[in-house]
Amino acid sequence: RGVWLRNYQSQLVDRQYVAPLGWKLDPNDWWIEEHGLIMESPQFPVPPGRYWVTGGRQVTTGLTIDAQGGWHLDEGTLFDVTHLPC
């Protein structure tokens, strides 16, 4: 869903800050991940629901967040689903 930093002008500025996949970039509040992708700003707190999470190693599992902000993983530990330093 991200836009490469090198494409900032053509894929964001020239398109009134609407990314090719339809999300709107706030030029005063944005995120860039470590590989150079400009990403949609995450919503905090994360809304209640079910999500797939992974640390990109061995475990991909479900994460459930309840209406009170509590959460649990179907399997594994927080370490298993955390992106470690490069």
PyMOL commands that place a pseudoatom at each C-alpha (Angstrom):
pseudoatom trace, name=CA, resn=ARG, resi=1, chain=A, elem=C, hetatm=0, pos=[0.000, 0.000, 0.000]
pseudoatom trace, name=CA, resn=GLY, resi=2, chain=A, elem=C, hetatm=0, pos=[2.991, 2.299, 0.398]
pseudoatom trace, name=CA, resn=VAL, resi=3, chain=A, elem=C, hetatm=0, pos=[4.553, 4.728, -2.052]
pseudoatom trace, name=CA, resn=TRP, resi=4, chain=A, elem=C, hetatm=0, pos=[8.292, 4.690, -2.631]
pseudoatom trace, name=CA, resn=LEU, resi=5, chain=A, elem=C, hetatm=0, pos=[9.964, 7.856, -1.379]
pseudoatom trace, name=CA, resn=ARG, resi=6, chain=A, elem=C, hetatm=0, pos=[11.479, 8.353, -4.847]
pseudoatom trace, name=CA, resn=ASN, resi=7, chain=A, elem=C, hetatm=0, pos=[7.886, 8.571, -6.222]
pseudoatom trace, name=CA, resn=TYR, resi=8, chain=A, elem=C, hetatm=0, pos=[6.701, 11.170, -3.689]
pseudoatom trace, name=CA, resn=GLN, resi=9, chain=A, elem=C, hetatm=0, pos=[6.193, 13.902, -6.299]
pseudoatom trace, name=CA, resn=SER, resi=10, chain=A, elem=C, hetatm=0, pos=[4.536, 11.843, -9.027]
pseudoatom trace, name=CA, resn=GLN, resi=11, chain=A, elem=C, hetatm=0, pos=[2.421, 9.499, -6.885]
pseudoatom trace, name=CA, resn=LEU, resi=12, chain=A, elem=C, hetatm=0, pos=[1.442, 11.837, -4.069]
pseudoatom trace, name=CA, resn=VAL, resi=13, chain=A, elem=C, hetatm=0, pos=[2.041, 15.554, -4.628]
pseudoatom trace, name=CA, resn=ASP, resi=14, chain=A, elem=C, hetatm=0, pos=[0.897, 15.546, -8.271]
pseudoatom trace, name=CA, resn=ARG, resi=15, chain=A, elem=C, hetatm=0, pos=[-2.208, 13.556, -7.259]
pseudoatom trace, name=CA, resn=GLN, resi=16, chain=A, elem=C, hetatm=0, pos=[-3.297, 15.968, -4.493]
pseudoatom trace, name=CA, resn=TYR, resi=17, chain=A, elem=C, hetatm=0, pos=[-1.810, 13.581, -1.891]
pseudoatom trace, name=CA, resn=VAL, resi=18, chain=A, elem=C, hetatm=0, pos=[-4.018, 10.621, -2.838]
pseudoatom trace, name=CA, resn=ALA, resi=19, chain=A, elem=C, hetatm=0, pos=[-1.912, 7.461, -3.201]
pseudoatom trace, name=CA, resn=PRO, resi=20, chain=A, elem=C, hetatm=0, pos=[-2.491, 5.079, -6.132]
pseudoatom trace, name=CA, resn=LEU, resi=21, chain=A, elem=C, hetatm=0, pos=[-4.377, 2.699, -3.793]
pseudoatom trace, name=CA, resn=GLY, resi=22, chain=A, elem=C, hetatm=0, pos=[-6.684, 5.489, -2.615]
pseudoatom trace, name=CA, resn=TRP, resi=23, chain=A, elem=C, hetatm=0, pos=[-5.429, 6.454, 0.825]
pseudoatom trace, name=CA, resn=LYS, resi=24, chain=A, elem=C, hetatm=0, pos=[-4.877, 10.153, 1.532]
pseudoatom trace, name=CA, resn=LEU, resi=25, chain=A, elem=C, hetatm=0, pos=[-1.526, 11.400, 2.795]
pseudoatom trace, name=CA, resn=ASP, resi=26, chain=A, elem=C, hetatm=0, pos=[-1.478, 14.204, 5.338]
pseudoatom trace, name=CA, resn=PRO, resi=27, chain=A, elem=C, hetatm=0, pos=[1.784, 15.980, 4.360]
pseudoatom trace, name=CA, resn=ASN, resi=28, chain=A, elem=C, hetatm=0, pos=[2.171, 17.091, 7.990]
pseudoatom trace, name=CA, resn=ASP, resi=29, chain=A, elem=C, hetatm=0, pos=[1.696, 13.634, 9.542]
pseudoatom trace, name=CA, resn=TRP, resi=30, chain=A, elem=C, hetatm=0, pos=[3.105, 10.635, 7.689]
pseudoatom trace, name=CA, resn=TRP, resi=31, chain=A, elem=C, hetatm=0, pos=[5.224, 7.532, 8.221]
pseudoatom trace, name=CA, resn=ILE, resi=32, chain=A, elem=C, hetatm=0, pos=[8.139, 6.063, 6.332]
pseudoatom trace, name=CA, resn=GLU, resi=33, chain=A, elem=C, hetatm=0, pos=[9.252, 2.500, 6.881]
pseudoatom trace, name=CA, resn=GLU, resi=34, chain=A, elem=C, hetatm=0, pos=[12.855, 1.371, 6.864]
pseudoatom trace, name=CA, resn=HIS, resi=35, chain=A, elem=C, hetatm=0, pos=[12.892, 0.359, 3.180]
pseudoatom trace, name=CA, resn=GLY, resi=36, chain=A, elem=C, hetatm=0, pos=[11.777, 3.770, 1.900]
pseudoatom trace, name=CA, resn=LEU, resi=37, chain=A, elem=C, hetatm=0, pos=[8.011, 3.326, 1.604]
pseudoatom trace, name=CA, resn=ILE, resi=38, chain=A, elem=C, hetatm=0, pos=[5.776, 6.218, 2.655]
pseudoatom trace, name=CA, resn=MET, resi=39, chain=A, elem=C, hetatm=0, pos=[2.893, 4.619, 4.513]
pseudoatom trace, name=CA, resn=GLU, resi=40, chain=A, elem=C, hetatm=0, pos=[-0.581, 5.634, 5.640]
pseudoatom trace, name=CA, resn=SER, resi=41, chain=A, elem=C, hetatm=0, pos=[-0.525, 6.938, 9.179]
pseudoatom trace, name=CA, resn=PRO, resi=42, chain=A, elem=C, hetatm=0, pos=[-1.794, 4.246, 11.513]
pseudoatom trace, name=CA, resn=GLN, resi=43, chain=A, elem=C, hetatm=0, pos=[-4.898, 4.831, 13.572]
pseudoatom trace, name=CA, resn=PHE, resi=44, chain=A, elem=C, hetatm=0, pos=[-4.283, 4.913, 17.337]
pseudoatom trace, name=CA, resn=PRO, resi=45, chain=A, elem=C, hetatm=0, pos=[-5.539, 3.236, 19.295]
pseudoatom trace, name=CA, resn=VAL, resi=46, chain=A, elem=C, hetatm=0, pos=[-5.852, 0.275, 16.953]
pseudoatom trace, name=CA, resn=PRO, resi=47, chain=A, elem=C, hetatm=0, pos=[-9.583, -0.432, 16.545]
pseudoatom trace, name=CA, resn=PRO, resi=48, chain=A, elem=C, hetatm=0, pos=[-11.032, -3.583, 18.112]
pseudoatom trace, name=CA, resn=GLY, resi=49, chain=A, elem=C, hetatm=0, pos=[-11.014, -6.555, 15.759]
pseudoatom trace, name=CA, resn=ARG, resi=50, chain=A, elem=C, hetatm=0, pos=[-8.981, -9.459, 14.413]
pseudoatom trace, name=CA, resn=TYR, resi=51, chain=A, elem=C, hetatm=0, pos=[-5.659, -8.938, 12.665]
pseudoatom trace, name=CA, resn=TRP, resi=52, chain=A, elem=C, hetatm=0, pos=[-2.933, -11.146, 11.152]
pseudoatom trace, name=CA, resn=VAL, resi=53, chain=A, elem=C, hetatm=0, pos=[0.487, -10.339, 12.618]
pseudoatom trace, name=CA, resn=THR, resi=54, chain=A, elem=C, hetatm=0, pos=[4.007, -11.589, 12.022]
pseudoatom trace, name=CA, resn=GLY, resi=55, chain=A, elem=C, hetatm=0, pos=[7.594, -10.718, 12.764]
pseudoatom trace, name=CA, resn=GLY, resi=56, chain=A, elem=C, hetatm=0, pos=[8.535, -12.109, 9.352]
pseudoatom trace, name=CA, resn=ARG, resi=57, chain=A, elem=C, hetatm=0, pos=[10.346, -15.089, 10.797]
pseudoatom trace, name=CA, resn=GLN, resi=58, chain=A, elem=C, hetatm=0, pos=[8.462, -18.256, 11.829]
pseudoatom trace, name=CA, resn=VAL, resi=59, chain=A, elem=C, hetatm=0, pos=[5.149, -17.208, 13.378]
pseudoatom trace, name=CA, resn=THR, resi=60, chain=A, elem=C, hetatm=0, pos=[2.141, -15.669, 11.646]
pseudoatom trace, name=CA, resn=THR, resi=61, chain=A, elem=C, hetatm=0, pos=[-0.866, -15.628, 13.938]
pseudoatom trace, name=CA, resn=GLY, resi=62, chain=A, elem=C, hetatm=0, pos=[-4.120, -13.936, 14.795]
pseudoatom trace, name=CA, resn=LEU, resi=63, chain=A, elem=C, hetatm=0, pos=[-4.270, -10.935, 17.109]
pseudoatom trace, name=CA, resn=THR, resi=64, chain=A, elem=C, hetatm=0, pos=[-7.574, -10.086, 18.752]
pseudoatom trace, name=CA, resn=ILE, resi=65, chain=A, elem=C, hetatm=0, pos=[-8.114, -6.621, 20.237]
pseudoatom trace, name=CA, resn=ASP, resi=66, chain=A, elem=C, hetatm=0, pos=[-11.245, -6.215, 22.347]
pseudoatom trace, name=CA, resn=ALA, resi=67, chain=A, elem=C, hetatm=0, pos=[-13.372, -3.110, 22.905]
pseudoatom trace, name=CA, resn=GLN, resi=68, chain=A, elem=C, hetatm=0, pos=[-11.553, -2.306, 26.185]
pseudoatom trace, name=CA, resn=GLY, resi=69, chain=A, elem=C, hetatm=0, pos=[-8.134, -2.383, 24.482]
pseudoatom trace, name=CA, resn=GLY, resi=70, chain=A, elem=C, hetatm=0, pos=[-7.150, -5.817, 25.784]
pseudoatom trace, name=CA, resn=TRP, resi=71, chain=A, elem=C, hetatm=0, pos=[-5.469, -8.131, 23.312]
pseudoatom trace, name=CA, resn=HIS, resi=72, chain=A, elem=C, hetatm=0, pos=[-4.238, -11.681, 22.854]
pseudoatom trace, name=CA, resn=LEU, resi=73, chain=A, elem=C, hetatm=0, pos=[-2.355, -13.694, 20.262]
pseudoatom trace, name=CA, resn=ASP, resi=74, chain=A, elem=C, hetatm=0, pos=[-3.708, -17.024, 19.041]
pseudoatom trace, name=CA, resn=GLU, resi=75, chain=A, elem=C, hetatm=0, pos=[-0.196, -18.454, 19.360]
pseudoatom trace, name=CA, resn=GLY, resi=76, chain=A, elem=C, hetatm=0, pos=[3.370, -17.330, 19.914]
pseudoatom trace, name=CA, resn=THR, resi=77, chain=A, elem=C, hetatm=0, pos=[4.712, -14.417, 21.921]
pseudoatom trace, name=CA, resn=LEU, resi=78, chain=A, elem=C, hetatm=0, pos=[5.046, -10.687, 21.397]
pseudoatom trace, name=CA, resn=PHE, resi=79, chain=A, elem=C, hetatm=0, pos=[8.688, -11.312, 20.427]
pseudoatom trace, name=CA, resn=ASP, resi=80, chain=A, elem=C, hetatm=0, pos=[7.522, -13.659, 17.646]
pseudoatom trace, name=CA, resn=VAL, resi=81, chain=A, elem=C, hetatm=0, pos=[5.414, -10.960, 15.985]
pseudoatom trace, name=CA, resn=THR, resi=82, chain=A, elem=C, hetatm=0, pos=[7.725, -7.979, 16.508]
pseudoatom trace, name=CA, resn=HIS, resi=83, chain=A, elem=C, hetatm=0, pos=[9.887, -6.621, 13.676]
pseudoatom trace, name=CA, resn=LEU, resi=84, chain=A, elem=C, hetatm=0, pos=[13.431, -6.881, 14.978]
pseudoatom trace, name=CA, resn=PRO, resi=85, chain=A, elem=C, hetatm=0, pos=[16.242, -4.459, 14.085]
pseudoatom trace, name=CA, resn=CYS, resi=86, chain=A, elem=C, hetatm=0, pos=[17.714, -4.922, 10.629]
for i in range(1, 86): cmd.bond("trace and resi %d" % i, "trace and resi %d" % (i + 1))
show_as sticks, trace
zoom trace
